[in-house]
Amino acid sequence: MKSVEDIVELYTVRLREDDNNKARMRVLRDYYNGDVVVPLPEIDGNEQSAVANLLAQGLDQTAMRIASTSPDIFCPPTDPSKKRARDNSSIRRKALFGWWENSRMDLQLAKRARQLIGYSTTCTQIRFNSKTGCPEWHVRDPLTAYPAKLFGVEDMRPRDCIFTYRRTINWLMKIYPEAVSSFPQAQPEDVIDIIEYVDDEEQVLVATRGPMQYGTTFQRREIARSEVQLERIPNPVGRTPVVFASRISLDGAQGQFDGILGMYQMQARLMALEVIAVQKGIFPDTWLIGRPGETPQIVSPADGFSGEVGVIRGGDLKDMSLQPGYMTNPAIDRLERAQRLTAGIPAEFGGESTSNIRTGRRGDAVLSAVVDFPVQEAQKIMARSLQEENKLAIDTALAYARSKPKSFYVTTKSAKGRVDYIPKVNFDTTDNVVSYSQAGADINTLVIGGGQRVGMGTMSKQSFMMLDPLIDDPEFEHDTVIAEQLETALLQSIQQQAAEGAIPPADLARIMNLVAYDKLELGAAVEKVQREAQERQAEQVEAMAPEAQPGLAIPGMGAEGMAMPPAEAMPADQPSMEQLIGAL
């Protein structure tokens, strides 16, 4: 167990060691938000950059492609030969999908994808929600996370982690009123630092303030650092509930767009200079130039709005026009192209089409070569992180709700349905595998590639439905497709028999009315007309006669008003009852 002083000291050390990395993240965040300062005295400090924000465009587009498809979960049974183990693996899988749904994983993945490719890291914390009785995923801001040293991208589980954020004394008075006395000189709106420390044994919450300057300019004094423990609770999981996923690089943290920040700054500066030159051309500076031996003087200034004529003495007025240099625009264009090449931002992200691409297929090939591989790598990293998070979630459920039964409904495809579990009974292992069906493919590429495989015969339609992100319930969709095909066959059969005169017009009109006005399905309408025809046949023909039993004639074929002749007496060109039934 660490004391409050140890935690504060540890935070101070990590804050100093990670200062450069955090500064890099803050710069990228500011550029993403458009908060760029152009270092020119002629530019207003509040004026925004006048160039296209390729960083925000590329980051958002890449992140949306990463999060456009959802990963799948496979939970292997501890013993495939035992039914209980197979049932438990299915329950674990459904439970994990249900926990994902409860944590809004689809939205979290979109946010985490932006953090991964922008900051080069993303952080997730697993907590237990006592109200829902389920583990929850919480995305933490990497700017405020200070984990213990991690050794490479494969090391995702730090031995401890510190999170920091700021709150006011007013917030402290509402949540922890007894702790306010530790800051006697603080005002309600003064800011304090909240330090959240987590490891495999405990979770500690500390409030700290100082050192800082306090008072007016003439009465300024130093305030010593003050800290107070707000909470300290044990960690029953026995593992640090934090997972870090990092982008792969040669050395240290490196975001995908770090290399274009200097180019963006230079482009913004050149664009600002060009705008200044254009403004000077529209509103030129006017100079009063003195004549030889005379002192120039403005007697009265001119006013164009009032029609007042200006008067000068001893000199001449001259407008100094300024035009942008002829190399300004080519330099701006080269900087934009360099940004696209460095960060892998195709022009197609902005809705443009390069002139050398003549076909849609060629354009897709170029776009895929630029985008697919970064997306593929990011999805693999996210899948590996989710796998570790699932293990933590299962351990969390075992620690906090070991013997408590839980039941809820899962809407995720391939796991849709009700799930009932007791952690200590059904969670016999934490093993799970998270994978994307086709890493690197967005939703459109996935659908096209899957359709091609179905056409080639290398994938079944049902397997493709399991992968298609547009299909929520593959089993229902499969049954619906079959029902539609059978309905089409039934309709074609009715049309053929109607054209041959085998179905009376009255029965056809009855089927049409049942479908159009009574809103019956075609099959139900045919069945109802069939029953009505059988009833009419039974009423019109003499009871108990062998040839008059209902159902022997094809319903709706006009056989209700007459007895069926013997089979040997039927014309040779008239179809038999078996043929008509087969056609229907």
URNORLIN-V830521 format. One record per backbone hydrogen bond with DSSP energy under -0.5 kcal/mol. NH is the residue of the N-H (numbers start at 1). CO is the residue of the C=O. If there is no record, write none. Layout:
nh=NH co=CO
nh=NH co=CO
This chain:
nh=7 co=3
nh=8 co=4
nh=9 co=5
nh=10 co=6
nh=11 co=7
nh=12 co=8
nh=13 co=9
nh=14 co=10
nh=15 co=11
nh=16 co=12
nh=17 co=13
nh=18 co=14
nh=19 co=16
nh=22 co=18
nh=23 co=19
nh=24 co=20
nh=25 co=21
nh=26 co=22
nh=27 co=23
nh=28 co=24
nh=29 co=25
nh=30 co=26
nh=31 co=27
nh=32 co=28
nh=33 co=29
nh=34 co=31
nh=35 co=30
nh=36 co=34
nh=38 co=36
nh=39 co=37
nh=40 co=38
nh=43 co=40
nh=47 co=44
nh=49 co=34
nh=54 co=52
nh=57 co=53
nh=58 co=54
nh=59 co=55
nh=60 co=56
nh=61 co=57
nh=62 co=58
nh=63 co=59
nh=64 co=60
nh=65 co=61
nh=66 co=62
nh=67 co=63
nh=68 co=65
nh=69 co=66
nh=72 co=435
nh=74 co=433
nh=76 co=74
nh=82 co=79
nh=86 co=82
nh=87 co=83
nh=88 co=84
nh=89 co=85
nh=90 co=86
nh=91 co=87
nh=92 co=88
nh=93 co=89
nh=94 co=90
nh=95 co=91
nh=96 co=92
nh=97 co=93
nh=98 co=94
nh=99 co=95
nh=100 co=96
nh=101 co=97
nh=102 co=98
nh=103 co=99
nh=104 co=101
nh=105 co=100
nh=107 co=104
nh=108 co=104
nh=109 co=105
nh=110 co=106
nh=111 co=107
nh=112 co=108
nh=113 co=109
nh=114 co=110
nh=115 co=111
nh=116 co=112
nh=117 co=113
nh=118 co=114
nh=119 co=115
nh=120 co=115
nh=120 co=116
nh=121 co=115
nh=122 co=245
nh=123 co=140
nh=124 co=243
nh=125 co=138
nh=126 co=241
nh=127 co=125
nh=127 co=136
nh=129 co=127
nh=129 co=134
nh=130 co=128
nh=133 co=129
nh=134 co=129
nh=136 co=127
nh=138 co=125
nh=140 co=123
nh=140 co=138
nh=142 co=140
nh=144 co=141
nh=145 co=142
nh=146 co=162
nh=148 co=160
nh=152 co=150
nh=155 co=152
nh=156 co=154
nh=158 co=156
nh=161 co=198
nh=162 co=146
nh=163 co=196
nh=164 co=144
nh=165 co=194
nh=167 co=192
nh=169 co=190
nh=170 co=188
nh=172 co=168
nh=173 co=169
nh=174 co=170
nh=175 co=171
nh=176 co=172
nh=179 co=176
nh=180 co=177
nh=182 co=179
nh=183 co=180
nh=186 co=183
nh=190 co=187
nh=192 co=167
nh=193 co=208
nh=194 co=165
nh=195 co=193
nh=195 co=206
nh=196 co=163
nh=196 co=194
nh=197 co=195
nh=197 co=204
nh=198 co=161
nh=199 co=202
nh=200 co=159
nh=203 co=233
nh=204 co=197
nh=205 co=231
nh=206 co=195
nh=207 co=228
nh=208 co=193
nh=209 co=226
nh=211 co=223
nh=212 co=223
nh=214 co=221
nh=221 co=214
nh=223 co=212
nh=224 co=222
nh=226 co=209
nh=228 co=207
nh=230 co=205
nh=231 co=205
nh=233 co=203
nh=235 co=201
nh=236 co=234
nh=238 co=235
nh=242 co=240
nh=243 co=124
nh=244 co=156
nh=245 co=122
nh=247 co=120
nh=256 co=117
nh=257 co=117
nh=258 co=255
nh=260 co=257
nh=261 co=258
nh=264 co=260
nh=265 co=261
nh=266 co=262
nh=267 co=263
nh=268 co=264
nh=269 co=265
nh=270 co=266
nh=271 co=267
nh=272 co=268
nh=273 co=269
nh=274 co=270
nh=275 co=271
nh=276 co=272
nh=277 co=273
nh=278 co=274
nh=279 co=275
nh=280 co=276
nh=281 co=277
nh=282 co=278
nh=283 co=279
nh=285 co=320
nh=287 co=285
nh=287 co=318
nh=289 co=287
nh=289 co=316
nh=290 co=288
nh=291 co=314
nh=294 co=291
nh=296 co=294
nh=297 co=313
nh=299 co=297
nh=299 co=311
nh=300 co=311
nh=303 co=308
nh=307 co=303
nh=308 co=303
nh=311 co=300
nh=313 co=297
nh=316 co=289
nh=318 co=287
nh=320 co=285
nh=321 co=319
nh=328 co=325
nh=331 co=327
nh=332 co=328
nh=333 co=329
nh=334 co=330
nh=335 co=331
nh=336 co=332
nh=337 co=333
nh=338 co=334
nh=339 co=335
nh=340 co=336
nh=341 co=337
nh=342 co=338
nh=343 co=339
nh=344 co=340
nh=345 co=340
nh=346 co=344
nh=349 co=346
nh=350 co=347
nh=351 co=348
nh=352 co=347
nh=357 co=354
nh=358 co=356
nh=363 co=359
nh=364 co=360
nh=365 co=361
nh=366 co=362
nh=367 co=363
nh=368 co=364
nh=369 co=365
nh=370 co=366
nh=371 co=367
nh=372 co=368
nh=373 co=368
nh=375 co=371
nh=376 co=372
nh=377 co=373
nh=378 co=374
nh=379 co=375
nh=380 co=376
nh=381 co=377
nh=382 co=378
nh=383 co=379
nh=384 co=380
nh=385 co=381
nh=386 co=382
nh=387 co=383
nh=388 co=384
nh=389 co=385
nh=390 co=386
nh=391 co=387
nh=392 co=388
nh=393 co=389
nh=394 co=390
nh=395 co=391
nh=396 co=392
nh=397 co=393
nh=398 co=394
nh=399 co=395
nh=400 co=396
nh=401 co=397
nh=405 co=403
nh=406 co=421
nh=408 co=419
nh=410 co=417
nh=415 co=412
nh=417 co=410
nh=419 co=408
nh=421 co=406
nh=423 co=401
nh=423 co=404
nh=424 co=402
nh=425 co=422
nh=426 co=422
nh=427 co=422
nh=427 co=423
nh=428 co=426
nh=433 co=74
nh=435 co=72
nh=439 co=436
nh=441 co=438
nh=446 co=442
nh=447 co=443
nh=448 co=444
nh=449 co=445
nh=450 co=446
nh=451 co=447
nh=452 co=448
nh=453 co=449
nh=454 co=450
nh=455 co=451
nh=456 co=452
nh=457 co=453
nh=457 co=454
nh=458 co=453
nh=459 co=453
nh=464 co=460
nh=465 co=461
nh=466 co=462
nh=467 co=463
nh=467 co=464
nh=468 co=464
nh=471 co=468
nh=472 co=470
nh=477 co=473
nh=478 co=474
nh=479 co=475
nh=480 co=476
nh=481 co=477
nh=482 co=478
nh=483 co=479
nh=484 co=480
nh=485 co=481
nh=486 co=482
nh=487 co=483
nh=488 co=484
nh=489 co=485
nh=490 co=486
nh=491 co=487
nh=492 co=488
nh=493 co=489
nh=494 co=490
nh=495 co=491
nh=496 co=492
nh=497 co=493
nh=498 co=494
nh=499 co=495
nh=500 co=496
nh=501 co=498
nh=502 co=497
nh=503 co=497
nh=504 co=556
nh=508 co=504
nh=509 co=505
nh=510 co=506
nh=511 co=507
nh=512 co=508
nh=513 co=509
nh=514 co=510
nh=515 co=511
nh=516 co=512
nh=517 co=513
nh=518 co=513
nh=520 co=514
nh=525 co=521
nh=526 co=522
nh=527 co=523
nh=528 co=524
nh=529 co=525
nh=530 co=526
nh=531 co=527
nh=532 co=528
nh=533 co=529
nh=534 co=530
nh=535 co=531
nh=536 co=532
nh=537 co=533
nh=538 co=534
nh=539 co=535
nh=540 co=536
nh=541 co=537
nh=545 co=542
nh=548 co=545
nh=549 co=546
nh=552 co=549
nh=557 co=554
nh=562 co=559
nh=564 co=547
nh=569 co=566
nh=570 co=566
nh=570 co=567
nh=574 co=571
nh=580 co=576
nh=581 co=577
nh=582 co=578
nh=583 co=579
nh=584 co=580
